[in-house]
Amino acid sequence: MKSGDGKNNHPQTVGAVALDNLGKLAAATSSGGLVGKWKGRVGDTAIVGAGIYADEKLAVTCSGDGDAFLHQSVAHKVASLYNLKGYSLRQACREVIHNDLEEKCAGIIAVDHQGEAVIETNAGVMFVGSMVNGIPRTEVLRPMKEFSNVIWETNELVAHLQPNPLTPGATILTRKNINGPRSIFQLVLSDYVAMMQGARTVANLLCEKLGVHRCALVSMPEFDKPAYIKVFKWYHNLFQIQNTLFHSTVEYFNNKCKYAYTLTPITTDSISSPMGLGSNSEPVFVNMLGQDVYLADSMQFVLEYFMRFHEDLPGAYYVSPSFRGEDPDATHLNQFYHVECELLGDMNVAISIAEGYVAHLTQAMLKQHSSIILNTAGTVSHAQELLKNLEKPLSRVTLDQAIHIMPSSDCLEWVQEGQPQFGRKLTGKGERVLIEKYGGAVWLTEMDHLGVPFYQAYVEGSGRSKAKAAYLLLGLGETLGLGERHSTSEMVREALQHHAVPEDSYKWYINMRQVIPLLTSGWGMGTERYLCWLLLINTNAAILFLFPCFVQHFLKISHECITNWLADL
């Protein structure tokens, strides 16, 4: 054992406690020699009652500043608290270290007749070896002292309430030994089983105390922390919110807008991004039964087709996953749920429908889940303020206007780095500047055309430089993307050529307009981005998945493990 100051480098005391298969207990300790002892002393730790003790109920041995053990009769005090006052073995060891050895370097190992083994120390490092049921183990124990609000613990695990939690009751379950693996999936089998059993116990405790049916488990390995599991009731609440989001979406489009729901495919060979200049993400390629296809980032083209499929249809919509071939970060996901619609009319009509949808959805969330929003976000005022602002059309700012009011150069960038001919765009910081300036929500319009996909219509009189496109900036930034389409085949061909996109995969898109020319507009909203705004989440959009499903940094848990876990709970 070593003190925290790193000055005490000699071999230190060696002690051991044992319980055999007949229930007999024993303790042993070395003297520690002359090093670091008062004159005339030789290893005070080895004196019975001071640094070693055993009877028919427990065995105790100690290591550290031996004279302190002699003065305080440490081992005997532990036995007295256990035998006479009814303390648990852990309580007894902890109280003695805290009350009698607080200013000293000390460690205690003990075992009782029931097989409970305890390690308690206030030292910087303690070296521990064990043998249980024939399985040997050695560990370098670095005690973690900063825990507060501990709700459950064992000799190896501790569960404590998370400071500043995202949702009430969020709890961290971690190993006390901080020198082990950083991921629970790197633990040896026995430790992994112990961790999962501990998680089940803690989850049951939280369910009982918080009055919920299920708790979520999240493991996010960190370099400077031991393997841990976060246990919280977040997903119980999220499940309710997602349910409301879907049904409120259907209610708005079906009852208020009279739009038709479209069952869209997931795979396609006509992707809406990337397609030359203005595309901002890579497609997700898959080979299905020998055919090369992509997982759809959007089914906008299908919606445009259905607008011509049914005469006088005012609009069509769907809710479906969107796939993007890019690494996720704290605010951008490569798989998310997309609410998308296509409708008759120009961009102004689309903006009106989008604002109506956001208002309808926010009203439903406040009506059904105000307590969840309040407990998670700490307020509902941002939602109430948005509804007030949506009583009239939201402010609109063109890209050119926005650029002139940006406070610094890091608020904007080139669409393609080092190539100004392809246009400009706002950075995340620039979007947040606009959001703050306009009271929480604003439309950014008329983007540089080479900075958006080809299918957006041109702004009249702009010389093909501006697009009839708009972004609703809310919360993290762009939350809803909107645009007016080219109404004729000639316009589409011109845009394809302008954006250097081959026509081969888009012949049907051109022919569709030759058969039925039609002016439509459409928009899509990432549901997770809306929920980030609603719940004031600005650091980790990935927690809005009920199951981990983004490409990078996800947990691989077998179906059997998940099934067994849910069954046990």
C-alpha positions in Angstrom: 0.0 0.0 0.0 1.2 3.5 -0.8 0.1 6.9 0.7 -1.3 9.5 -1.7 1.9 11.6 -1.5 4.0 9.0 -3.2 6.9 9.2 -0.5 6.4 5.8 1.1 7.9 3.4 -1.3 9.0 0.4 0.8 7.3 -3.0 0.4 4.8 -2.4 3.2 2.8 -4.8 5.4 1.5 -8.0 3.8 -1.7 -9.4 5.4 -4.3 -12.0 4.7 -7.7 -13.2 5.9 -9.3 -16.5 5.0 -12.6 -18.5 5.4 -12.4 -22.2 4.7 -15.1 -24.6 3.5 -15.8 -25.6 7.2 -16.5 -22.0 8.1 -13.3 -21.5 10.0 -11.7 -18.0 9.9 -8.0 -17.0 10.1 -5.9 -13.8 9.8 -2.2 -13.3 9.2 0.1 -10.3 8.8 3.8 -9.5 8.4 5.7 -7.0 10.6 6.6 -4.6 7.8 10.1 -4.3 9.2 12.0 -1.3 10.6 11.3 1.1 7.8 9.3 4.1 8.8 8.8 3.0 12.4 9.4 4.9 15.6 12.6 4.1 17.4 12.3 0.8 19.2 9.3 -0.4 17.2 9.2 -3.3 14.8 5.9 -3.5 12.8 3.2 -2.5 15.2 0.6 -3.8 12.7 1.5 -7.4 13.6 0.3 -7.0 17.2 -3.1 -8.8 17.9 -5.9 -6.3 18.4 -3.9 -3.5 16.7 -3.4 -4.7 13.1 -4.7 -8.2 13.2 -7.7 -10.0 14.8 -9.7 -13.1 14.3 -12.5 -15.0 16.1 -15.3 -17.3 15.2 -17.3 -14.5 13.4 -14.7 -12.4 11.5 -11.0 -12.0 10.6 -9.3 -8.7 10.2 -5.9 -7.6 9.1 -4.5 -4.1 8.4 -1.8 -2.2 6.6 -0.5 1.3 6.8 0.9 3.5 9.6 1.5 0.8 12.2 1.8 3.1 15.3 -1.7 4.5 14.6 -3.1 0.9 14.6 -1.4 0.2 18.0 -2.6 3.4 19.6 -6.2 3.0 18.4 -6.5 -0.9 18.6 -8.0 -0.7 15.1 -8.6 -4.4 14.4 -10.2 -4.9 17.8 -12.5 -1.9 17.3 -13.7 -3.3 14.0 -14.5 -6.6 15.7 -16.3 -4.8 18.6 -18.5 -2.8 16.2 -19.3 -5.9 14.3 -19.9 -8.3 17.3 -21.3 -6.0 19.9 -23.1 -3.1 18.1 -24.4 -5.1 15.1 -22.6 -3.1 12.5 -22.2 -4.7 9.1 -18.6 -5.6 8.3 -18.3 -2.8 5.8 -19.9 -0.2 8.2 -17.5 -1.3 10.9 -14.3 -1.0 8.7 -15.5 2.3 7.2 -16.3 3.9 10.5 -12.9 3.0 12.1 -11.0 4.4 9.1 -13.0 7.5 9.0 -13.1 8.3 12.8 -9.8 6.9 14.0 -7.5 6.9 11.0 -8.6 9.9 9.0 -5.2 11.6 9.1 -3.2 8.4 8.6 -2.5 6.1 5.7 -4.6 3.0 6.4 -6.1 -0.1 4.8 -8.3 -2.9 6.2 -9.2 -6.2 4.7 -11.8 -8.4 6.5 -14.0 -11.4 6.0 -16.9 -12.7 8.2 -18.3 -16.2 8.8 -21.0 -15.6 6.1 -18.4 -15.0 3.4 -18.7 -11.2 3.1 -15.3 -9.8 2.2 -14.5 -6.1 2.7 -11.7 -3.9 1.5 -11.6 -0.3 2.9 -8.8 2.2 2.5 -8.0 5.8 2.5 -4.6 5.3 0.7 -3.7 6.4 -2.7 -3.0 2.8 -3.8 -3.7 -0.6 -2.3 -2.5 -3.9 -3.8 -5.0 -6.7 -3.3 -5.1 -10.4 -4.2 -7.9 -12.9 -3.7 -8.9 -16.5 -4.2 -12.7 -17.3 -4.4 -13.9 -20.7 -5.4 -10.5 -21.5 -6.9 -10.4 -18.4 -9.0 -7.4 -16.1 -8.3 -7.4 -12.4 -8.9 -5.0 -9.5 -8.4 -5.9 -5.9 -8.4 -4.5 -2.5 -7.8 -7.1 -0.7 -5.9 -7.4 3.1 -6.2 -10.3 4.1 -4.0 -12.6 6.7 -5.4 -13.5 9.2 -2.7 -15.6 11.7 -4.5 -18.9 9.9 -4.5 -21.9 11.5 -2.9 -25.5 10.4 -2.7 -24.6 6.7 -2.8 -27.8 4.6 -3.0 -26.3 1.1 -3.2 -22.9 -0.6 -3.0 -21.1 -3.8 -2.6 -17.4 -4.6 -2.0 -16.6 -4.0 -5.7 -19.5 -1.8 -7.0 -21.1 1.5 -6.0 -24.2 3.2 -7.4 -24.6 6.9 -6.8 -27.0 9.6 -8.1 -25.5 11.5 -11.0 -24.8 15.2 -10.4 -26.8 17.5 -12.6 -28.8 14.7 -14.2 -30.6 14.9 -17.5 -33.6 13.2 -15.9 -34.4 12.8 -12.2 -33.0 9.7 -10.6 -30.1 9.2 -13.1 -27.7 6.8 -11.4 -24.1 5.8 -12.1 -23.1 2.2 -11.3 -19.4 1.7 -11.4 -16.6 -0.5 -10.1 -14.6 0.9 -7.2 -11.3 -0.3 -8.8 -10.6 2.4 -11.3 -7.7 0.5 -12.9 -9.8 -2.0 -14.7 -11.2 -2.0 -18.3 -13.0 1.2 -19.5 -15.8 -0.7 -21.1 -18.2 -3.2 -19.5 -17.7 -5.5 -22.5 -14.0 -5.8 -21.7 -14.6 -7.2 -18.2 -13.9 -10.8 -17.4 -17.1 -12.9 -17.4 -17.5 -13.0 -13.6 -17.1 -9.2 -13.3 -19.5 -8.6 -16.2 -22.1 -10.9 -14.6 -21.6 -9.1 -11.3 -22.0 -5.7 -13.0 -25.2 -6.7 -14.8 -26.6 -8.3 -11.6 -25.8 -5.0 -9.8 -27.5 -3.0 -12.6 -30.6 -5.1 -12.3 -30.7 -4.5 -8.5 -30.2 -0.8 -8.9 -32.8 -0.6 -11.7 -35.3 -2.4 -9.6 -34.6 0.0 -6.8 -35.1 3.0 -9.0 -38.3 1.6 -10.5 -39.6 1.1 -7.0 -38.6 4.6 -5.7 -39.5 6.5 -8.9 -42.7 4.7 -9.7 -41.7 3.6 -13.3 -41.9 0.3 -15.1 -38.5 0.3 -16.8 -35.1 1.8 -16.5 -32.6 2.4 -19.3 -29.0 1.2 -19.2 -26.3 3.1 -21.0 -22.6 2.3 -21.1 -20.4 5.1 -22.6 -16.7 4.1 -22.1 -14.4 7.0 -21.1 -10.6 6.9 -21.1 -10.2 8.1 -17.5 -13.0 6.2 -15.9 -13.6 2.5 -15.1 -16.3 0.5 -16.7 -19.7 1.8 -15.7 -23.4 1.7 -16.5 -25.8 4.7 -16.3 -29.2 3.6 -15.1 -32.1 6.0 -15.5 -35.8 6.2 -16.3 -35.2 8.4 -19.4 -36.5 5.9 -21.9 -39.7 5.3 -20.1 -40.4 9.0 -20.6 -39.0 9.0 -24.1 -41.3 6.2 -25.2 -44.3 8.2 -24.2 -43.0 11.3 -26.0 -42.2 9.5 -29.2 -45.7 7.9 -29.2 -47.3 11.3 -28.9 -45.1 12.7 -31.7 -46.2 10.0 -34.1 -49.9 10.2 -33.4 -49.9 14.0 -33.3 -48.2 14.0 -36.7 -50.8 11.7 -38.2 -53.6 13.8 -36.6 -52.3 17.1 -38.0 -51.8 15.8 -41.6 -54.8 13.6 -41.8 -57.4 15.6 -39.9 -56.3 19.2 -40.5 -54.5 19.1 -43.9 -56.3 16.1 -45.5 -53.0 14.7 -46.7 -52.5 11.1 -47.6 -50.1 8.8 -45.8 -47.5 7.1 -48.0 -45.9 3.8 -47.3 -42.4 4.4 -48.7 -39.6 1.9 -49.5 -36.4 2.0 -47.5 -34.0 1.2 -50.4 -33.6 3.2 -53.7 -31.1 3.8 -56.5 -32.2 7.4 -56.8 -30.8 9.2 -53.8 -31.5 12.8 -52.9 -28.1 13.3 -51.4 -25.4 13.5 -52.6 -26.0 14.5 -56.2 -23.2 16.7 -57.2 -22.8 20.2 -56.0 -24.9 21.2 -52.9 -25.1 17.7 -51.4 -23.9 17.5 -47.9 -23.8 13.8 -46.9 -22.8 10.4 -48.3 -25.3 7.7 -49.1 -25.4 4.4 -47.2 -24.7 1.7 -49.8 -26.0 -1.9 -49.3 -26.1 -5.0 -51.5 -29.4 -6.7 -51.3 -29.8 -10.1 -52.9 -27.1 -9.1 -55.4 -28.5 -5.7 -56.3 -26.6 -2.5 -55.4 -28.9 -0.1 -53.7 -28.9 2.7 -51.1 -30.6 3.1 -47.8 -32.8 6.2 -48.3 -31.8 9.5 -46.8 -35.2 10.8 -47.9 -38.2 9.6 -49.9 -39.0 13.0 -51.2 -39.0 11.7 -54.8 -41.6 9.1 -53.9 -43.8 11.8 -52.4 -43.5 13.9 -55.5 -44.6 10.9 -57.5 -47.6 10.3 -55.3 -48.6 13.9 -55.7 -49.2 13.1 -59.4 -50.6 9.6 -58.7 -53.8 10.9 -57.2 -55.7 13.8 -58.8 -56.2 16.9 -56.7 -54.3 15.4 -53.8 -53.4 18.4 -51.5 -50.4 16.6 -50.0 -48.7 13.4 -49.0 -46.5 12.6 -46.0 -44.7 9.8 -44.1 -42.6 9.1 -40.9 -39.6 6.9 -41.6 -35.9 6.4 -40.8 -33.3 8.5 -42.7 -29.8 7.1 -43.3 -26.7 9.2 -43.8 -23.2 7.9 -44.6 -21.3 10.1 -42.1 -20.0 9.8 -38.6 -22.4 11.1 -35.9 -21.4 13.7 -33.4 -23.1 15.3 -30.4 -25.7 17.1 -32.5 -25.8 15.3 -35.8 -27.0 11.7 -36.2 -26.5 9.3 -39.2 -29.8 7.6 -38.6 -32.8 9.4 -37.4 -36.6 9.6 -37.8 -37.8 11.9 -40.6 -41.3 13.5 -40.8 -41.6 14.6 -44.4 -44.3 15.9 -46.6 -44.9 17.2 -50.2 -47.8 19.5 -51.0 -49.4 21.5 -53.7 -48.2 25.1 -53.9 -45.1 27.3 -53.5 -42.6 27.8 -50.7 -44.9 30.2 -48.9 -47.6 27.5 -48.6 -45.0 25.0 -47.4 -43.8 27.4 -44.7 -47.3 28.0 -43.5 -48.0 24.2 -43.2 -44.7 23.7 -41.4 -45.4 26.4 -38.9 -48.8 24.9 -38.3 -47.3 21.5 -37.7 -44.7 22.7 -35.2 -47.4 24.5 -33.3 -49.7 21.5 -33.3 -47.0 19.2 -32.1 -45.8 21.5 -29.4 -49.3 22.0 -28.1 -49.8 18.2 -27.9 -46.5 17.8 -26.0 -47.4 20.5 -23.5 -50.8 19.1 -23.0 -49.7 15.5 -22.5 -46.2 15.7 -21.2 -45.6 19.0 -19.5 -44.3 17.3 -16.3 -41.8 15.3 -18.3 -40.6 18.4 -20.1 -40.4 20.4 -16.9 -38.5 17.6 -15.1 -36.1 17.1 -18.0 -35.6 20.7 -19.3 -36.2 22.5 -16.0 -38.8 24.7 -17.7 -41.6 24.8 -20.3 -41.3 28.5 -21.0 -39.4 28.0 -24.3 -42.3 25.9 -25.6 -44.9 28.4 -24.4 -42.9 31.2 -26.0 -42.7 29.4 -29.4 -46.4 28.9 -29.4 -46.9 32.6 -28.8 -44.5 33.5 -31.6 -46.3 31.1 -34.0 -49.6 33.0 -33.5 -48.2 35.0 -36.5 -45.7 34.0 -39.2 -42.1 33.6 -38.0 -39.4 36.0 -39.1 -37.6 35.2 -42.3 -34.0 36.2 -43.0 -32.2 35.6 -46.3 -28.7 34.1 -46.3 -27.3 37.4 -47.6 -29.0 39.3 -44.8 -27.8 36.9 -42.2 -24.2 37.1 -43.3 -24.2 40.9 -42.8 -25.2 40.5 -39.2 -22.8 37.8 -38.2 -20.5 38.9 -35.4 -17.4 36.9 -36.4 -15.9 35.0 -39.3 -16.4 31.6 -37.6 -20.2 32.1 -38.1 -20.0 31.2 -41.8 -18.0 29.1 -44.2 -17.7 28.1 -47.8 -20.0 25.3 -48.9 -16.8 23.6 -50.3 -13.7 24.7 -48.5 -11.5 27.0 -50.5 -13.9 27.2 -53.4 -16.0 30.4 -53.0 -17.7 29.9 -56.4 -19.9 27.3 -54.8 -21.4 29.7 -52.2 -21.5 30.2 -48.5 -23.4 28.7 -45.6 -23.8 29.5 -41.9 -21.9 27.4 -39.3 -23.7 26.0 -36.2 -22.5 29.1 -34.4 -24.0 31.3 -37.0 -27.3 29.5 -36.8 -27.4 30.0 -33.0 -26.7 33.7 -33.4 -29.8 34.0 -35.6 -31.9 31.9 -33.2 -30.9 34.1 -30.3 -31.5 37.3 -32.2 -35.0 36.4 -33.3 -36.3 35.0 -30.1 -35.8 31.3 -30.4 -37.0 30.4 -33.9 -36.4 31.9 -37.4 -36.5 31.0 -41.1 -33.2 31.2 -43.0 -34.1 31.5 -46.7 -32.6 31.9 -50.2 -29.5 29.9 -49.9 -26.8 29.9 -52.6 -28.1 27.4 -55.1 -24.9 25.5 -55.5 -25.0 25.0 -51.7 -28.3 23.0 -51.9 -29.4 20.0 -53.9 -30.4 20.4 -57.6 -34.2 19.9 -57.0 -34.7 23.2 -55.3 -36.3 25.8 -57.6 -34.5 29.0 -58.5 -35.4 32.4 -57.1 -36.7 34.5 -59.9 -34.3 37.3 -60.9 -31.3 35.8 -59.1 -29.6 34.5 -62.2 -29.7 30.9 -61.0 -27.7 32.0 -57.9 -30.4 31.6 -55.2 -32.7 28.7 -54.2 -36.2 28.7 -53.1 -35.2 26.9 -49.9 -35.6 27.6 -46.2 -34.3 26.2 -42.9 -36.3 26.5 -39.7 -33.6 27.3 -37.1 -34.6 26.0 -33.7 -32.7 24.6 -30.7 -29.5 23.0 -32.0 -29.9 24.8 -35.4 -31.4 23.6 -38.6 -34.4 21.4 -37.5 -36.6 21.5 -40.6 -35.5 21.8 -44.2 -37.9 23.1 -46.8 -37.9 23.9 -50.5 -40.0 24.6 -53.7 -39.5 22.1 -56.6 -38.9 22.7 -60.3 -42.3 22.3 -61.9 -41.2 21.4 -65.5 -38.8 18.8 -67.0 -36.9 21.7 -68.7 -36.2 23.3 -65.3 -35.0 19.9 -63.9 -32.6 19.3 -66.8 -31.2 22.8 -66.4 -30.6 22.3 -62.7 -29.0 18.9 -63.2 -26.5 20.4 -65.6 -25.9 23.4 -63.3 -25.0 21.0 -60.5 -23.0 18.6 -62.6 -25.4 15.7 -61.9 -25.7 13.0 -64.6 -29.3 12.5 -65.8 -29.2 8.6 -66.0 -30.7 7.9 -62.6 -33.1 10.8 -62.8 -34.8 10.1 -66.1 -38.0 9.0 -64.4 -37.9 12.2 -62.3 -37.7 14.3 -65.5 -40.4 12.2 -67.4 -42.8 12.6 -64.4 -42.9 16.3 -65.1 -43.3 15.8 -68.8 -46.5 13.8 -68.1 -47.9 16.0 -65.3 -46.2 19.4 -64.8 -47.0 20.4 -61.2 -45.9 23.0 -58.7 -45.1 21.4 -55.4 -43.0 22.1 -52.3 -42.0 20.0 -49.5 -40.2 19.8 -46.2 -38.6 17.3 -43.8 -38.0 17.5 -40.0 -35.7 15.3 -38.0 -37.7 14.3 -35.0 -34.7 14.0 -32.7 -33.7 17.6 -33.4 -37.2 18.8 -32.5 -37.1 16.7 -29.3 -33.6 18.1 -28.5 -35.2 21.6 -28.6 -38.3 20.5 -26.6 -36.2 18.9 -23.8 -33.3 21.4 -24.0 -30.8 18.8 -24.9 -27.7 20.3 -26.5 -24.9 17.8 -25.8 -26.0 14.3 -26.9 -28.7 13.8 -29.5 -28.0 10.1 -29.5 -29.9 9.5 -26.2 -33.1 10.1 -28.2 -32.9 6.5 -29.5 -34.8 3.8 -27.6 -32.1 1.4 -28.9 -28.6 2.4 -30.0 -28.7 2.4 -33.8 -26.2 4.9 -35.1 -23.2 3.7 -37.0 -20.2 4.7 -34.8 -19.7 4.2 -31.0 -22.6 1.9 -30.4 -23.1 -1.0 -28.1 -23.4 -4.5 -29.5 -25.9 -6.3 -27.3 -27.3 -9.6 -28.4 -31.0 -10.2 -28.8 -30.8 -12.9 -26.2 -29.2 -10.5 -23.7 -31.8 -7.8 -24.2 -34.7 -10.4 -24.0 -33.4 -11.9 -20.8 -32.8 -8.5 -19.3 -36.3 -7.3 -20.0 -37.8 -10.6 -18.8 -35.9 -10.3 -15.5 -37.1 -6.8 -14.9 
